[in-house]
Amino acid sequence: MLSTTRRRPTALSVVVPAFNVDRYLPACLTSVLEQSHRDLEVIVIDDGSTDRTGEIADRFAAADPRVRVVHQANAGLGAARNAGTRLAVGRYLAFADSDDVVCPGAYEHLIGALESTGSDLAIGTAYRWEGRRTSLTPLMKENHRRDLLGVDLDDAPLLLADCFAWNKVFRRSFWDDAALGFPAGVRYEDQPTLTRALLAARSIDSLRMPVYLWRIRRDGSSISQQRGDLADLADRVVTKRWSTSYVEEQAGRAVRDLWYRRILPVDLPEYLRRLPDSSPAYRSMLAECLREFWSPATVPLEEVRLPREMRDLAVALRDAHAVPVAA
């Protein structure tokens, strides 16, 4: 059950949803608790774990009064984040996934930027972390080449591609005023939420500093390793549809054009690579997605920014599943 007991106000609340991550949770919580910014609370939502995740979280709470643990029936990542947010009392709000690690000094610098500029949210550089290797995605590298303080999307429209919950600190008053929250029961729930947040923000701070290590699991258990699955593709289409509707409603023409050309198709190669082993239903759904999002009314699929072989494959898939024109 969720406790409604409120704690004293603190500077930062960090919400950590956790489900069957007993191998990774200690490193995550240690990285948060050893931050140079000490005035924080950590709210761990044990989302119906069946391994030792809940026990490990309770052990951390017994050792550090800044940790609070809630055990609940499994409801999914979005619902767990929302549950933690409702309990948070900090003036600032952050999220950390329980299999990842927050870099030293991250929250000190992100909050420092917000207190200096008055911006609504601050973003730092997140590295992919696979084994002993770390790397930057091309868009992450481009977005965080230098510090950008007090900007909006018209100044830096490519920030709209940074749709992750965990490399950011939000001003809590902004989160509430924008009525932000995560959709429940769907994968990729952070993408529509972060799209809304970035569009609603009056100003944004984007730092070059590394703040987060995003663990790429090798055991096939992470969401990003399930992209050949039809249900995964269906969730991707739904969340892209939501995000696109926000962009259409709230963004200017230049931002909308960049959305269709560079940001919306960024995940497409991962799904196109699954085509050789995919089912007819998967291929049909992906083709319908291509027709829905890219057209002469938005940006033609032939003009999106993808590696040429991927773009050609997407066009071929779309054309192979073209809807016949009635005579």
N, C-alpha and C positions, 0 to 999 in steps of 0.2 A: 504493500500500500504506500501511497505518497503521503509524506508528512507535510503538514501545513505550517509547522513552526518556523517563524522568521528569525533570521540571524541579524546581528548588528550590521549596519551598512558597511560596506567595504569598497575598495577601489575597483576591483576586478573580480568578476565571476567567470570561471572556466567550466563549461559543461562538457563532460566526457561520457558519451554513450558507450556501453560495453556489452558485447555479446560473444561469449565463448572465445575469449582472447587471453586465457591465462598465461600463454607463452609471451605475450607482448605487453600486457597491462603494467607490470612493474616498471619497465623502461619509460613508458608514457607518463605515468604519474610522477615518477622521480624527476623527469625532465620539467614538469610543470612546477613541482614543489621546490625545486632548486633554482628557480628563476631569481634573477637579481631583484625583480619587483616582488616584494614579499607580501604586500597587503592584498591578498587574494583569497578567494574560497574556491574549492574544487568540488563540483557536484557530479558524482559518478552515478549514472543510471544503469544499474545492472538489469539488462533487458531480457530477463528470463533465461539466463545462462544455465547450461547443464554441466559445465566443467567447474573449475575452481575460481572462475572470475569473481564471483560474489565474495568468496572467502578472502581472496587477495585484496579486494577493495576494502572490506571490513578491517583487515589488518592495517592497511594504510590509515584508515580513519582512526583506529585506536592509537596510532603512533603520532598523528598530527591533527590537531583540532581544526585545521583549515579544511579538512576533507569531510565531506558529507556523502553518504551512500544511500541510495534508494533502490530497493529490490522490487521489480514489477514483472508482471507477465509479459511475455514477448509481444512487442507491438511494432517493432521496426525502428530503423534509424531516425526517421523524421519525427515519429511520435516520441521517441526517447529524448531527442534534442528539445522538443517542445516542453516535455515534462521538466527537464532540467532548467529551462529558461523561466518557467513559471515560478520556480523556487529561488532563482538567483536574486541577490540583493545588491550586487555591485553597480557602481555608476557606469562601468564599462562591462562589455560582454564578449567572451571569446568561446570558441569551440575547438576541441581537440579530439580526433578519432583515436580510439584506444589502442590501435596497433602502430601508431606513429609516434614521433618525438618532436617536441618543441625545442628549438635551438636556444642556447644560452643567451640571455639578454633580450630575447624577442619582445616580451611584453613591456619591458622598461622603455624600449625605443618606440614601439608602436603607440603606447600611451603618451610618451613624451611628445611625439609628433602631434597627437590629437590635442593635448593641452596647450601646445604652442600655437596651433593654427585654428582651433575651434571646429575642425572638420567633423563629419559624421562618422566616418570609418577610416581606418588605416590598414594598408595592405603591405605585406612583406614578401620577399622571394621565397618560394617553396621549391625544394629539390626533390626529384624522384630518387628513391633510395632502394637499391636492389642489391642484396648481398653486401659486398664491400664497395660498391660503385654508386656514386651519386651523379645526377645529370639534371640539366634544365631542359624543359620543353622549349621549342623555338618561341612560342608566344610568351612564355614566362620570362625568357631571356630578353625578349624585345621590350616587354612591359616594364621590366625592372633594371634597365640599363643605367638609369640614373634616378635620383630622388625627384619626385614630383609632389609638391606640397600645396594643398589648397586648390586642387584642380577639379573640374567637372568633366563629364563625358564629352562635351564639345571640345575641351582642351586635349583630352586623351581618350578618344573613343575606343581604342583597343583594350582598355581596362575592362570592357564589357566581357572579354574572353576569360577573365579571372573569376570564374564562377564557382570557387571553392569556399566552403565555410571556414576552413581551419587555418588559413594564413592571414587572418584578419582580427582586428579588435573593433567593436562597434560601440558607439556611444549609446547607452541603454535608452536614454530619452528618445533618440532617433529611432531605435528599433521599435519602441512602443508607438511612437507617433505615426510611423509608416505602416503599422499593423502587420509587422513581418512575422513569419512563422513558416514551418516546413510542412509540406503536404505529407500525409501519412499513407502507408501502404503502397508506395511506389519507389523504385530505385531512382537514383540521380535527383533526389529531392532537393539537393542544395542548388541546382542550376536555376530553376525558376525563382527560388527565394533570393539568390544573389543577384539575378538579373533585376528583380524588383528593387533590391537595396541600392544597387549601383545607379539605377535610373532615378531613384527618389533622393539620393544624397545631394545636398546642396554643394558640398565640397568633399574631396577625397584626398588622403595622403597615401602616396605609393613610395615605398622605400626599397632601395637596392639591397639592403641588409638581408641575409638569409635568416628566416624566422621559423622554418618548418621543414621536417624531413618526412616525406610521404612514402611509407613503406610499400614496396611492390612485393607481394607474397609470391613465393614459388610453388605453393601447394595447391593452387587453383581455387582457393576459397574466397578470394576477393571479388568484388563486383566487377572490377575492370577485366577479370579473366573469364567472364561468362558471356562475352559478346556474340557468340554463335548461337545463343539460346533465343528462341522465338519470344518468350516472355520478356527477356532483357531488351530486345529490340522494341517490343511494344511499349515498355516503360520509357525507353529513350525517346520514342516518337511523341508520347504524351507530354513529357517534360519539355521537349523542344517546342512543341505546339504552344504550351503555356508561355514559355519564355518569348517566343516570337510574337505572341499576342501583346505582351507588355511592351516590346520594342515598337511594334506598329502603333500602339496607342500613345506612347509617351516620348519616343525619340524623334529627333529631327531627321531630315532627309539624308544628311551625310552619314549619321550614325546608322540609320537603317540600311543604307547601301553597304557599309562595311560589315554589318551583321550578316547579310546574305552572301557576300563575297568571301569573307575570311573567317568569321566567328562561327556561324551556324554549321558550316561543313567540316569543322576541325576534327570531329570524331568519325566522320564518314569512312575514311580509309580502314579503320578497325573493323567495320561491319562489311565493307566490300571484300576484305581479305578472307572472310568466312564463307563467301559464296560457293567455292568449289565443293564444300562438304555440307552445304545448307539444304534445307527442305524446300519444296515448291512454295509452301506457305511463307517461309522466310523470304525467299526471293520476291514473291509477290508483294509482301508488306513493304520491303525496302524500296521496290520500284514505285509503289504508291506514295511513299514518303518523298521520293525524289520529285515526283510530279506535284505534290502538294506544296513543297517549300520553294522550289525554284521554277520560275515560269517567266514569260515576258512581262508579267505584271510586277514581278519582284526583281530578280536577276536571273537570266537564263543559266541553266546548269552548265552550259559550255563556257561560261565566263567566271565560274567560281575558282578560287585560288586553291588548287590541289596539285600534287604531282601529276604530270600529264597522263601517266598510265592509269592512275586512279580516276581522273576525270573522264578518260575515254571509257573505262569500265563502267562508270556510273551512267554515262550517256547510253551505252549499249544496253545496260539493264533496263533503263527507262524505256528505250525504244522497243525492246523485246517484249515488254509488257504493256505496250501502248493500248489505250482503250479505242476500239474501232469507232470510226465516225459514222453515224447513221446516215443512210442515203437520203 
